[in-house]
Each structure stands twice: as C-alpha cells, then as structure tokens.
Amino acid sequence: MSSFRKILTFEEPMTFLQLGTQSNQCTKVGSMVTLSLKSGIKEVLQRNVDLFAWSPTDMPNINLEFTCHKLALQPEAKPITQQK
C-alpha cells in the first residue's frame, strides 16, 4: 500500500458579505452556505465589526518592525530570471 494519499480539493464559489459602511469592510463566505447560516454569520460579524483591522491605521499600537515583511537580499547578488 502506498504511503502517498491523494488530496481532493473542492473550490466552492464565494460570495461577499458587506460588514461595515466602507466598501473594503467585507469578507467572503462560501456560496453553498444556507441563507439562515449566512445571515447568522453576518449578524455576528456586524455586531463585532469594531474588532476587525481593516487597514494599518486601525492598528496604531502595533510595532511596524513586527508587521512589515522584509526580504533579506544580498546587494552584490546578480539578478537571475526564473526558467519557464
């Protein structure tokens, strides 16, 4: 018996839920979720919309050294194009 297992994936179409008053204050929910469950999820998320960080300005006390991703590049390295 092979130790490798095939992983089956299922990509469900997503629908947007508008949570706040601004266009960027939304999230995605699977389109196969029942309307009553989707309604319940939306209600809970809207009730707690103030807990979400929609932009960096919503996180004023977070140290940027912690939240910013930096690539460690060697300045003397020669750029190479990836083979296709």
WOKAKA-V772077 format. One record per residue. RES is the residue in one letter. SS is DSSP state (alpha for helix, beta for strand, coil for the rest). OMEGA is omega in degrees with one decimal (999 if undefined). D_CENTER is the distance of its C-alpha to the mean C-alpha in Angstrom with 1 decimal. Layout:
res->RES ss->SS omega->OMEGA d_center->D_CENTER
res->RES ss->SS omega->OMEGA d_center->D_CENTER
This chain:
res->M ss->coil omega->-177.6 d_center->37.7
res->S ss->coil omega->178.0 d_center->34.9
res->S ss->coil omega->178.8 d_center->32.4
res->F ss->coil omega->178.1 d_center->29.7
res->R ss->coil omega->177.6 d_center->27.7
res->K ss->coil omega->178.3 d_center->26.1
res->I ss->coil omega->178.4 d_center->22.5
res->L ss->coil omega->178.2 d_center->22.0
res->T ss->coil omega->178.5 d_center->18.6
res->F ss->coil omega->-180.0 d_center->18.1
res->E ss->coil omega->-179.8 d_center->15.7
res->E ss->coil omega->174.7 d_center->15.8
res->P ss->coil omega->-177.2 d_center->15.5
res->M ss->beta omega->172.7 d_center->12.9
res->T ss->beta omega->-178.8 d_center->14.1
res->F ss->beta omega->171.6 d_center->12.8
res->L ss->beta omega->176.5 d_center->13.8
res->Q ss->beta omega->-174.7 d_center->15.0
res->L ss->coil omega->-177.0 d_center->15.0
res->G ss->coil omega->-177.8 d_center->16.7
res->T ss->coil omega->-179.7 d_center->19.3
res->Q ss->coil omega->-174.7 d_center->17.4
res->S ss->coil omega->-179.6 d_center->15.8
res->N ss->coil omega->-178.3 d_center->12.5
res->Q ss->coil omega->-178.4 d_center->12.4
res->C ss->beta omega->175.8 d_center->10.9
res->T ss->beta omega->-179.7 d_center->8.5
res->K ss->beta omega->176.4 d_center->9.2
res->V ss->beta omega->179.0 d_center->11.8
res->G ss->beta omega->-177.5 d_center->13.9
res->S ss->coil omega->-179.9 d_center->17.0
res->M ss->coil omega->177.1 d_center->19.3
res->V ss->coil omega->-179.4 d_center->18.7
res->T ss->coil omega->-179.4 d_center->22.0
res->L ss->alpha omega->-179.4 d_center->22.5
res->S ss->alpha omega->177.6 d_center->23.6
res->L ss->alpha omega->178.5 d_center->20.6
res->K ss->alpha omega->178.2 d_center->18.3
res->S ss->alpha omega->178.7 d_center->20.6
res->G ss->alpha omega->177.7 d_center->20.5
res->I ss->alpha omega->-179.3 d_center->16.7
res->K ss->alpha omega->180.0 d_center->16.8
res->E ss->alpha omega->-179.6 d_center->19.8
res->V ss->alpha omega->-179.0 d_center->18.4
res->L ss->alpha omega->178.8 d_center->15.2
res->Q ss->alpha omega->177.8 d_center->17.5
res->R ss->alpha omega->-177.6 d_center->19.9
res->N ss->coil omega->-175.8 d_center->17.5
res->V ss->alpha omega->179.9 d_center->15.8
res->D ss->alpha omega->179.9 d_center->17.4
res->L ss->alpha omega->-177.6 d_center->15.5
res->F ss->coil omega->173.1 d_center->12.1
res->A ss->coil omega->-176.8 d_center->11.8
res->W ss->coil omega->179.5 d_center->11.2
res->S ss->coil omega->179.1 d_center->12.8
res->P ss->alpha omega->179.3 d_center->14.6
res->T ss->alpha omega->176.9 d_center->17.7
res->D ss->alpha omega->-178.6 d_center->16.3
res->M ss->coil omega->-172.6 d_center->16.6
res->P ss->coil omega->-175.9 d_center->20.2
res->N ss->coil omega->178.9 d_center->21.3
res->I ss->coil omega->179.9 d_center->18.7
res->N ss->coil omega->-178.8 d_center->20.6
res->L ss->alpha omega->176.4 d_center->19.3
res->E ss->alpha omega->179.6 d_center->20.7
res->F ss->alpha omega->-171.7 d_center->18.2
res->T ss->alpha omega->-177.1 d_center->15.0
res->C ss->coil omega->178.1 d_center->16.1
res->H ss->coil omega->178.3 d_center->15.9
res->K ss->coil omega->176.0 d_center->19.4
res->L ss->coil omega->177.9 d_center->20.9
res->A ss->coil omega->-178.2 d_center->24.3
res->L ss->coil omega->175.5 d_center->26.5
res->Q ss->coil omega->-176.4 d_center->30.2
res->P ss->coil omega->-177.8 d_center->31.9
res->E ss->coil omega->-178.8 d_center->34.8
res->A ss->coil omega->179.8 d_center->32.8
res->K ss->coil omega->178.4 d_center->33.5
res->P ss->coil omega->179.6 d_center->30.6
res->I ss->coil omega->177.1 d_center->30.6
res->T ss->coil omega->179.9 d_center->29.2
res->Q ss->coil omega->177.3 d_center->27.5
res->Q ss->coil omega->179.5 d_center->29.8
res->K ss->coil omega->999 d_center->28.7
